[in-house]
């Protein structure tokens, strides 16, 4: 099962320093109320991508936890049958 942290790091690893600094500049300009509509749209799109990746990570984590729970339960049943 893939590790959620590794997936998150791969996603952030795909974003170049230039993109990240541009994102931070745009965000800072919005905070200063100097951003234009195109800048806001770019940030919204990037945030949508982040949300999709985070939802995917949550789903992977939940799937892993469910499988781990099932495995532990089956191990407990197997052990109790042997006794």
Phi and psi restraints in degrees (value plus and minus 20) as a CYANA .aco file:
   2 UNK   PHI     -85.4   -45.4
   2 UNK   PSI     127.1   167.1
   3 UNK   PHI    -104.0   -64.0
   3 UNK   PSI     109.6   149.6
   4 UNK   PHI     -80.3   -40.3
   4 UNK   PSI     -57.6   -17.6
   5 UNK   PHI     -84.9   -44.9
   5 UNK   PSI     -57.8   -17.8
   6 UNK   PHI     -85.8   -45.8
   6 UNK   PSI     -62.6   -22.6
   7 UNK   PHI     -82.9   -42.9
   7 UNK   PSI     -64.0   -24.0
   8 UNK   PHI     -82.1   -42.1
   8 UNK   PSI     -63.3   -23.3
   9 UNK   PHI     -85.5   -45.5
   9 UNK   PSI     -55.8   -15.8
  10 UNK   PHI     -84.2   -44.2
  10 UNK   PSI     -61.5   -21.5
  11 UNK   PHI     -81.1   -41.1
  11 UNK   PSI     -70.9   -30.9
  12 UNK   PHI     -88.5   -48.5
  12 UNK   PSI     -46.0    -6.0
  13 UNK   PHI     -89.5   -49.5
  13 UNK   PSI     -44.7    -4.7
  14 UNK   PHI     -97.8   -57.8
  14 UNK   PSI     -33.5     6.5
  15 UNK   PHI    -112.3   -72.3
  15 UNK   PSI     102.3   142.3
  16 UNK   PHI     -93.3   -53.3
  16 UNK   PSI     141.6   181.6
  17 UNK   PHI     -80.3   -40.3
  17 UNK   PSI     -55.0   -15.0
  18 UNK   PHI     -84.2   -44.2
  18 UNK   PSI     -65.2   -25.2
  19 UNK   PHI     -83.0   -43.0
  19 UNK   PSI     -62.7   -22.7
  20 UNK   PHI     -83.5   -43.5
  20 UNK   PSI     -63.3   -23.3
  21 UNK   PHI     -88.3   -48.3
  21 UNK   PSI     -55.7   -15.7
  22 UNK   PHI     -84.2   -44.2
  22 UNK   PSI     -63.5   -23.5
  23 UNK   PHI     -78.7   -38.7
  23 UNK   PSI     -65.0   -25.0
  24 UNK   PHI     -86.0   -46.0
  24 UNK   PSI     -59.4   -19.4
  25 UNK   PHI     -84.5   -44.5
  25 UNK   PSI     -64.3   -24.3
  26 UNK   PHI     -82.2   -42.2
  26 UNK   PSI     -64.9   -24.9
  27 UNK   PHI     -82.8   -42.8
  27 UNK   PSI     -61.9   -21.9
  28 UNK   PHI     -83.7   -43.7
  28 UNK   PSI     -58.7   -18.7
  29 UNK   PHI     -87.6   -47.6
  29 UNK   PSI     -53.8   -13.8
  30 UNK   PHI     -86.2   -46.2
  30 UNK   PSI     -60.6   -20.6
  31 UNK   PHI     -82.5   -42.5
  31 UNK   PSI     -53.2   -13.2
  32 UNK   PHI    -104.7   -64.7
  32 UNK   PSI     -15.4    24.6
  33 UNK   PHI      40.1    80.1
  33 UNK   PSI      16.1    56.1
  34 UNK   PHI    -134.8   -94.8
  34 UNK   PSI     -19.5    20.5
  35 UNK   PHI     -93.9   -53.9
  35 UNK   PSI     131.5   171.5
  36 UNK   PHI    -122.2   -82.2
  36 UNK   PSI     156.1   196.1
  37 UNK   PHI     -82.1   -42.1
  37 UNK   PSI     -57.9   -17.9
  38 UNK   PHI     -84.8   -44.8
  38 UNK   PSI     -61.3   -21.3
  39 UNK   PHI     -82.8   -42.8
  39 UNK   PSI     -62.6   -22.6
  40 UNK   PHI     -82.6   -42.6
  40 UNK   PSI     -61.7   -21.7
  41 UNK   PHI     -82.3   -42.3
  41 UNK   PSI     -60.1   -20.1
  42 UNK   PHI     -83.7   -43.7
  42 UNK   PSI     -63.4   -23.4
  43 UNK   PHI     -86.0   -46.0
  43 UNK   PSI     -62.8   -22.8
  44 UNK   PHI     -79.7   -39.7
  44 UNK   PSI     -62.3   -22.3
  45 UNK   PHI     -83.6   -43.6
  45 UNK   PSI     -64.0   -24.0
  46 UNK   PHI     -84.8   -44.8
  46 UNK   PSI     -60.1   -20.1
  47 UNK   PHI     -86.1   -46.1
  47 UNK   PSI     -57.0   -17.0
  48 UNK   PHI     -81.0   -41.0
  48 UNK   PSI     -62.8   -22.8
  49 UNK   PHI     -81.0   -41.0
  49 UNK   PSI     -64.3   -24.3
  50 UNK   PHI     -82.3   -42.3
  50 UNK   PSI     -62.9   -22.9
  51 UNK   PHI     -82.0   -42.0
  51 UNK   PSI     -63.3   -23.3
  52 UNK   PHI     -80.7   -40.7
  52 UNK   PSI     -64.5   -24.5
  53 UNK   PHI     -85.4   -45.4
  53 UNK   PSI     -61.1   -21.1
  54 UNK   PHI     -84.2   -44.2
  54 UNK   PSI     -60.0   -20.0
  55 UNK   PHI     -84.0   -44.0
  55 UNK   PSI     -59.6   -19.6
  56 UNK   PHI     -83.4   -43.4
  56 UNK   PSI     -62.5   -22.5
  57 UNK   PHI     -83.0   -43.0
  57 UNK   PSI     -63.5   -23.5
  58 UNK   PHI     -81.1   -41.1
  58 UNK   PSI     -61.3   -21.3
  59 UNK   PHI     -84.5   -44.5
  59 UNK   PSI     -62.8   -22.8
  60 UNK   PHI     -82.6   -42.6
  60 UNK   PSI     -62.9   -22.9
  61 UNK   PHI     -82.7   -42.7
  61 UNK   PSI     -64.1   -24.1
  62 UNK   PHI     -84.0   -44.0
  62 UNK   PSI     -63.0   -23.0
  63 UNK   PHI     -80.9   -40.9
  63 UNK   PSI     -65.0   -25.0
  64 UNK   PHI     -81.2   -41.2
  64 UNK   PSI     -65.8   -25.8
  65 UNK   PHI     -83.7   -43.7
  65 UNK   PSI     -59.0   -19.0
  66 UNK   PHI     -84.1   -44.1
  66 UNK   PSI     -64.3   -24.3
  67 UNK   PHI     -85.6   -45.6
  67 UNK   PSI     -59.9   -19.9
  68 UNK   PHI     -83.9   -43.9
  68 UNK   PSI     -63.2   -23.2
  69 UNK   PHI     -80.9   -40.9
  69 UNK   PSI     -64.6   -24.6
  70 UNK   PHI     -82.9   -42.9
  70 UNK   PSI     -62.4   -22.4
  71 UNK   PHI     -82.8   -42.8
  71 UNK   PSI     -66.3   -26.3
  72 UNK   PHI     -82.5   -42.5
  72 UNK   PSI     -58.9   -18.9
  73 UNK   PHI     -85.4   -45.4
  73 UNK   PSI     -64.0   -24.0
  74 UNK   PHI     -85.6   -45.6
  74 UNK   PSI     -57.0   -17.0
  75 UNK   PHI     -84.4   -44.4
  75 UNK   PSI     -60.6   -20.6
  76 UNK   PHI     -85.5   -45.5
  76 UNK   PSI     -61.1   -21.1
  77 UNK   PHI     -84.6   -44.6
  77 UNK   PSI     -65.2   -25.2
  78 UNK   PHI     -81.1   -41.1
  78 UNK   PSI     -63.6   -23.6
  79 UNK   PHI     -85.2   -45.2
  79 UNK   PSI     -62.1   -22.1
  80 UNK   PHI     -88.3   -48.3
  80 UNK   PSI     -51.8   -11.8
  81 UNK   PHI     -88.8   -48.8
  81 UNK   PSI     -54.6   -14.6
  82 UNK   PHI     -88.9   -48.9
  82 UNK   PSI     -49.9    -9.9
